[in-house]
């Protein structure tokens, strides 16, 4: 299996062009003081639609043949990929259908519809429902994470980190299906070979952690976590291959630690991350990582589409 290259990621940035935000990498005095490292936050929650997801989606849509784009696209998502696909497809005049779980955060469902997506919620199996609709409507499937073009698009996050902080020594990234982790790791390994890349999953959704341990993609029987954006029940074939090649370790964090990290970021960085967006910070603060004092550490805050009720409870 071929892996995404640095050139693939640079080509993805060209495709994306100026349609997305080059999100800032900002120093955190509070996190630096607590850890002894020089901690910077990569603020992907300021991206279009509130997460990193449009990067991969735009690259994937550009790669589709014109006839497939004309018929429309379909995918499945708990929320952030759904919003990104609806937004990006609407921007180029492509119909988008997104299958979402019945338990999806209502704010994410409403936002997806607001961006122009046709949302179909189901209490059944998301993938089976998506595949049925794909065949029935002859739509092109845009995978949430396990496609090289998606991984390359997400890799532009790592490209920006490496350009803004060439002295980086540790990059911490939340992991659901693994597209962001795979892309960031590919870019960092190519440009900052001395840096370590650590993935972070919830204890209740350890698909990549288990897949790395067993050496093949593992499908979880169930997931239970507050971080719906990291609750993919399986790691992809492509994302696992990238993690095996480029990622140093995947660590697990408890939901309580994620909530504490959200509070920390809200109070000291003045940002409003969703649980998935705070997972990397939870790993940094949880004492699970080897951190050399003075090293430059980048923490990816991957999204800010939190349930308003959850945010209110943390204030």
DRENLOMAR-87228 format. One record per residue (C-alpha): residue in three letters; residue number from 1; x, y, z. Coordinates in steps of 0.02 Angstrom, whole numbers, plus 50000, padded with zeros to 5 digits. Example, Ala and Ser with C-alpha at 12.3 -4.5 7.8 and 13.67 -1.06 7.14 Angstrom:
<keros>
type | seq | X | Y | Z
ALA | 1 | 50615 | 49775 | 50390
SER | 2 | 50684 | 49947 | 50357
</keros>
This chain:
<keros>
type | seq | X | Y | Z
UNK | 1 | 50000 | 50000 | 50000
UNK | 2 | 50070 | 50170 | 49951
UNK | 3 | 50076 | 50304 | 50084
UNK | 4 | 50037 | 50488 | 50066
UNK | 5 | 50193 | 50587 | 50024
UNK | 6 | 50245 | 50764 | 50065
UNK | 7 | 50213 | 50808 | 49883
UNK | 8 | 50036 | 50740 | 49897
UNK | 9 | 50007 | 50854 | 50046
UNK | 10 | 50081 | 51004 | 49957
UNK | 11 | 49971 | 50966 | 49806
UNK | 12 | 49820 | 50959 | 49922
UNK | 13 | 49862 | 51132 | 49987
UNK | 14 | 49864 | 51195 | 49807
UNK | 15 | 49693 | 51117 | 49777
UNK | 16 | 49624 | 51193 | 49937
UNK | 17 | 49695 | 51363 | 49890
UNK | 18 | 49626 | 51511 | 49984
UNK | 19 | 49456 | 51434 | 50021
UNK | 20 | 49510 | 51385 | 50197
UNK | 21 | 49590 | 51473 | 50343
UNK | 22 | 49774 | 51449 | 50383
UNK | 23 | 49738 | 51424 | 50567
UNK | 24 | 49857 | 51500 | 50695
UNK | 25 | 49984 | 51408 | 50801
UNK | 26 | 49982 | 51509 | 50962
UNK | 27 | 50086 | 51491 | 51120
UNK | 28 | 49999 | 51441 | 51282
UNK | 29 | 50083 | 51515 | 51436
UNK | 30 | 49972 | 51414 | 51552
UNK | 31 | 50006 | 51245 | 51473
UNK | 32 | 50190 | 51286 | 51458
UNK | 33 | 50200 | 51327 | 51643
UNK | 34 | 50109 | 51167 | 51691
UNK | 35 | 50215 | 51052 | 51584
UNK | 36 | 50385 | 51135 | 51575
UNK | 37 | 50380 | 51128 | 51385
UNK | 38 | 50348 | 51267 | 51261
UNK | 39 | 50170 | 51225 | 51214
UNK | 40 | 50081 | 51295 | 51063
UNK | 41 | 49900 | 51264 | 51012
UNK | 42 | 49854 | 51232 | 50830
UNK | 43 | 49682 | 51309 | 50827
UNK | 44 | 49585 | 51207 | 50699
UNK | 45 | 49423 | 51253 | 50785
UNK | 46 | 49440 | 51419 | 50692
UNK | 47 | 49431 | 51328 | 50524
UNK | 48 | 49281 | 51338 | 50409
UNK | 49 | 49135 | 51239 | 50485
UNK | 50 | 49227 | 51233 | 50652
UNK | 51 | 49349 | 51089 | 50624
UNK | 52 | 49493 | 51024 | 50517
UNK | 53 | 49376 | 50919 | 50410
UNK | 54 | 49353 | 51035 | 50259
UNK | 55 | 49536 | 51011 | 50214
UNK | 56 | 49515 | 50829 | 50168
UNK | 57 | 49341 | 50853 | 50096
UNK | 58 | 49394 | 50988 | 49973
UNK | 59 | 49538 | 50881 | 49913
UNK | 60 | 49425 | 50729 | 49894
UNK | 61 | 49291 | 50823 | 49798
UNK | 62 | 49421 | 50892 | 49678
UNK | 63 | 49480 | 50715 | 49641
UNK | 64 | 49307 | 50652 | 49588
UNK | 65 | 49268 | 50637 | 49402
UNK | 66 | 49148 | 50773 | 49342
UNK | 67 | 49007 | 50649 | 49309
UNK | 68 | 49014 | 50584 | 49489
UNK | 69 | 49013 | 50760 | 49560
UNK | 70 | 48862 | 50800 | 49452
UNK | 71 | 48763 | 50653 | 49523
UNK | 72 | 48805 | 50702 | 49702
UNK | 73 | 48902 | 50634 | 49849
UNK | 74 | 48861 | 50540 | 50008
UNK | 75 | 48947 | 50501 | 50171
UNK | 76 | 48918 | 50457 | 50353
UNK | 77 | 48967 | 50559 | 50504
UNK | 78 | 48930 | 50602 | 50684
UNK | 79 | 48947 | 50785 | 50642
UNK | 80 | 49108 | 50870 | 50589
UNK | 81 | 49134 | 50777 | 50426
UNK | 82 | 48949 | 50801 | 50391
UNK | 83 | 48962 | 50989 | 50409
UNK | 84 | 49121 | 50996 | 50306
UNK | 85 | 49049 | 50893 | 50163
UNK | 86 | 48887 | 50993 | 50160
UNK | 87 | 48982 | 51158 | 50159
UNK | 88 | 49112 | 51109 | 50029
UNK | 89 | 48989 | 51023 | 49913
UNK | 90 | 48869 | 51170 | 49921
UNK | 91 | 49011 | 51289 | 49880
UNK | 92 | 49043 | 51200 | 49714
UNK | 93 | 48863 | 51158 | 49673
UNK | 94 | 48866 | 50972 | 49715
UNK | 95 | 48719 | 50889 | 49805
UNK | 96 | 48773 | 50807 | 49968
UNK | 97 | 48683 | 50675 | 50071
UNK | 98 | 48748 | 50634 | 50244
UNK | 99 | 48691 | 50490 | 50354
UNK | 100 | 48702 | 50534 | 50538
UNK | 101 | 48659 | 50437 | 50695
UNK | 102 | 48494 | 50472 | 50780
UNK | 103 | 48596 | 50519 | 50934
UNK | 104 | 48701 | 50651 | 50845
UNK | 105 | 48721 | 50819 | 50932
UNK | 106 | 48572 | 50919 | 50871
UNK | 107 | 48677 | 51074 | 50842
UNK | 108 | 48785 | 50975 | 50720
UNK | 109 | 48632 | 50907 | 50629
UNK | 110 | 48559 | 51082 | 50612
UNK | 111 | 48725 | 51154 | 50554
UNK | 112 | 48742 | 51018 | 50421
UNK | 113 | 48570 | 51058 | 50354
UNK | 114 | 48611 | 51243 | 50364
UNK | 115 | 48762 | 51215 | 50252
UNK | 116 | 48648 | 51133 | 50123
UNK | 117 | 48666 | 50949 | 50164
UNK | 118 | 48525 | 50822 | 50151
UNK | 119 | 48534 | 50740 | 50322
UNK | 120 | 48463 | 50567 | 50349
UNK | 121 | 48467 | 50508 | 50530
UNK | 122 | 48457 | 50326 | 50576
UNK | 123 | 48455 | 50216 | 50729
UNK | 124 | 48528 | 50075 | 50625
UNK | 125 | 48701 | 50041 | 50557
UNK | 126 | 48772 | 50200 | 50480
UNK | 127 | 48880 | 50113 | 50352
UNK | 128 | 48744 | 49993 | 50294
UNK | 129 | 48620 | 50136 | 50276
UNK | 130 | 48747 | 50240 | 50181
UNK | 131 | 48790 | 50098 | 50062
UNK | 132 | 48606 | 50065 | 50027
UNK | 133 | 48574 | 50248 | 49984
UNK | 134 | 48733 | 50258 | 49882
UNK | 135 | 48677 | 50115 | 49771
UNK | 136 | 48498 | 50174 | 49762
UNK | 137 | 48541 | 50353 | 49715
UNK | 138 | 48705 | 50316 | 49621
UNK | 139 | 48804 | 50437 | 49729
UNK | 140 | 48992 | 50450 | 49750
UNK | 141 | 49054 | 50402 | 49924
UNK | 142 | 49171 | 50525 | 50011
UNK | 143 | 49252 | 50430 | 50153
UNK | 144 | 49266 | 50524 | 50319
UNK | 145 | 49447 | 50471 | 50342
UNK | 146 | 49510 | 50317 | 50251
UNK | 147 | 49558 | 50384 | 50079
UNK | 148 | 49730 | 50447 | 50026
UNK | 149 | 49658 | 50609 | 49957
UNK | 150 | 49571 | 50642 | 50124
UNK | 151 | 49729 | 50601 | 50222
UNK | 152 | 49830 | 50717 | 50110
UNK | 153 | 49707 | 50858 | 50140
UNK | 154 | 49714 | 50834 | 50328
UNK | 155 | 49903 | 50829 | 50313
UNK | 156 | 49902 | 51015 | 50274
UNK | 157 | 49878 | 51041 | 50462
UNK | 158 | 50047 | 50959 | 50490
UNK | 159 | 50124 | 51056 | 50347
UNK | 160 | 50072 | 51219 | 50428
UNK | 161 | 50138 | 51165 | 50598
UNK | 162 | 50307 | 51119 | 50524
UNK | 163 | 50320 | 51283 | 50430
UNK | 164 | 50269 | 51389 | 50579
UNK | 165 | 50375 | 51292 | 50706
UNK | 166 | 50521 | 51203 | 50622
UNK | 167 | 50594 | 51172 | 50795
UNK | 168 | 50444 | 51066 | 50847
UNK | 169 | 50487 | 50910 | 50948
UNK | 170 | 50315 | 50838 | 50990
UNK | 171 | 50147 | 50847 | 50902
UNK | 172 | 49991 | 50781 | 50990
UNK | 173 | 49837 | 50741 | 50886
UNK | 174 | 49666 | 50670 | 50927
UNK | 175 | 49619 | 50513 | 50831
UNK | 176 | 49449 | 50450 | 50777
UNK | 177 | 49461 | 50354 | 50614
UNK | 178 | 49638 | 50420 | 50598
UNK | 179 | 49635 | 50534 | 50446
UNK | 180 | 49700 | 50687 | 50538
UNK | 181 | 49830 | 50588 | 50634
UNK | 182 | 49889 | 50501 | 50476
UNK | 183 | 49906 | 50660 | 50375
UNK | 184 | 49988 | 50762 | 50511
UNK | 185 | 50110 | 50622 | 50549
UNK | 186 | 50158 | 50604 | 50365
UNK | 187 | 50196 | 50790 | 50352
UNK | 188 | 50290 | 50801 | 50517
UNK | 189 | 50394 | 50647 | 50483
UNK | 190 | 50449 | 50719 | 50316
UNK | 191 | 50486 | 50897 | 50374
UNK | 192 | 50532 | 50876 | 50559
UNK | 193 | 50606 | 50701 | 50572
UNK | 194 | 50665 | 50729 | 50751
UNK | 195 | 50488 | 50764 | 50811
UNK | 196 | 50376 | 50632 | 50889
UNK | 197 | 50193 | 50616 | 50841
UNK | 198 | 50070 | 50551 | 50971
UNK | 199 | 49890 | 50504 | 50936
UNK | 200 | 49755 | 50515 | 51069
UNK | 201 | 49595 | 50414 | 51084
UNK | 202 | 49460 | 50400 | 51217
UNK | 203 | 49465 | 50246 | 51327
UNK | 204 | 49290 | 50208 | 51265
UNK | 205 | 49336 | 50214 | 51079
UNK | 206 | 49512 | 50142 | 51058
UNK | 207 | 49500 | 50082 | 50877
UNK | 208 | 49672 | 50139 | 50820
UNK | 209 | 49755 | 50088 | 50983
UNK | 210 | 49685 | 49912 | 50967
UNK | 211 | 49723 | 49904 | 50781
UNK | 212 | 49905 | 49948 | 50811
UNK | 213 | 49915 | 49818 | 50950
UNK | 214 | 49842 | 49681 | 50840
UNK | 215 | 49924 | 49732 | 50677
UNK | 216 | 49765 | 49746 | 50575
UNK | 217 | 49609 | 49856 | 50571
UNK | 218 | 49496 | 49816 | 50719
UNK | 219 | 49310 | 49850 | 50722
UNK | 220 | 49244 | 49888 | 50896
UNK | 221 | 49080 | 49810 | 50952
UNK | 222 | 49030 | 49977 | 51028
UNK | 223 | 49099 | 50146 | 51079
UNK | 224 | 49060 | 50248 | 51233
UNK | 225 | 49134 | 50421 | 51247
UNK | 226 | 49086 | 50602 | 51265
UNK | 227 | 49201 | 50639 | 51118
UNK | 228 | 49083 | 50596 | 50975
UNK | 229 | 49209 | 50661 | 50850
UNK | 230 | 49330 | 50524 | 50905
UNK | 231 | 49204 | 50382 | 50914
UNK | 232 | 49240 | 50297 | 50748
UNK | 233 | 49210 | 50110 | 50779
UNK | 234 | 49355 | 50057 | 50668
UNK | 235 | 49523 | 50115 | 50603
UNK | 236 | 49544 | 50122 | 50416
UNK | 237 | 49663 | 50017 | 50314
UNK | 238 | 49752 | 50172 | 50249
UNK | 239 | 49752 | 50265 | 50413
UNK | 240 | 49821 | 50114 | 50506
UNK | 241 | 49962 | 50096 | 50379
UNK | 242 | 50009 | 50278 | 50405
UNK | 243 | 50003 | 50261 | 50594
UNK | 244 | 50115 | 50108 | 50585
UNK | 245 | 50240 | 50203 | 50478
UNK | 246 | 50238 | 50377 | 50554
UNK | 247 | 50157 | 50381 | 50727
UNK | 248 | 50261 | 50350 | 50882
UNK | 249 | 50119 | 50302 | 51000
UNK | 250 | 49932 | 50311 | 51027
UNK | 251 | 49880 | 50345 | 51206
UNK | 252 | 49709 | 50333 | 51288
UNK | 253 | 49621 | 50464 | 51395
UNK | 254 | 49467 | 50456 | 51505
UNK | 255 | 49314 | 50561 | 51470
UNK | 256 | 49339 | 50649 | 51637
UNK | 257 | 49512 | 50703 | 51580
UNK | 258 | 49439 | 50770 | 51417
UNK | 259 | 49312 | 50873 | 51514
UNK | 260 | 49451 | 50941 | 51626
UNK | 261 | 49551 | 50987 | 51471
UNK | 262 | 49399 | 51077 | 51399
UNK | 263 | 49386 | 51179 | 51558
UNK | 264 | 49571 | 51220 | 51552
UNK | 265 | 49562 | 51279 | 51372
UNK | 266 | 49404 | 51379 | 51405
UNK | 267 | 49476 | 51466 | 51558
UNK | 268 | 49656 | 51493 | 51506
UNK | 269 | 49656 | 51496 | 51316
UNK | 270 | 49485 | 51578 | 51301
UNK | 271 | 49426 | 51455 | 51169
UNK | 272 | 49276 | 51337 | 51162
UNK | 273 | 49334 | 51166 | 51104
UNK | 274 | 49222 | 51016 | 51082
UNK | 275 | 49273 | 50857 | 51175
UNK | 276 | 49365 | 50785 | 51024
UNK | 277 | 49458 | 50949 | 51006
UNK | 278 | 49517 | 50942 | 51187
UNK | 279 | 49577 | 50761 | 51187
UNK | 280 | 49755 | 50804 | 51137
UNK | 281 | 49765 | 50930 | 51279
UNK | 282 | 49698 | 50797 | 51398
UNK | 283 | 49843 | 50683 | 51351
UNK | 284 | 49968 | 50825 | 51377
UNK | 285 | 49900 | 50860 | 51551
UNK | 286 | 49874 | 50678 | 51599
UNK | 287 | 50056 | 50635 | 51629
UNK | 288 | 50058 | 50496 | 51498
UNK | 289 | 50186 | 50576 | 51383
UNK | 290 | 50373 | 50592 | 51396
UNK | 291 | 50405 | 50779 | 51384
UNK | 292 | 50579 | 50856 | 51387
UNK | 293 | 50580 | 51025 | 51475
UNK | 294 | 50598 | 51166 | 51352
UNK | 295 | 50546 | 51064 | 51200
UNK | 296 | 50422 | 51142 | 51081
UNK | 297 | 50257 | 51046 | 51085
UNK | 298 | 50111 | 51072 | 50966
UNK | 299 | 49938 | 51020 | 51025
UNK | 300 | 49804 | 51010 | 50890
UNK | 301 | 49636 | 51079 | 50947
UNK | 302 | 49542 | 50994 | 50807
UNK | 303 | 49366 | 51062 | 50825
UNK | 304 | 49247 | 51177 | 50915
UNK | 305 | 49075 | 51109 | 50874
UNK | 306 | 49025 | 51068 | 51051
UNK | 307 | 48850 | 51037 | 51114
UNK | 308 | 48798 | 51207 | 51185
UNK | 309 | 48722 | 51121 | 51337
UNK | 310 | 48889 | 51037 | 51375
UNK | 311 | 48983 | 51201 | 51362
UNK | 312 | 48858 | 51285 | 51477
UNK | 313 | 48882 | 51148 | 51607
UNK | 314 | 49070 | 51179 | 51607
UNK | 315 | 49063 | 51367 | 51627
</keros>
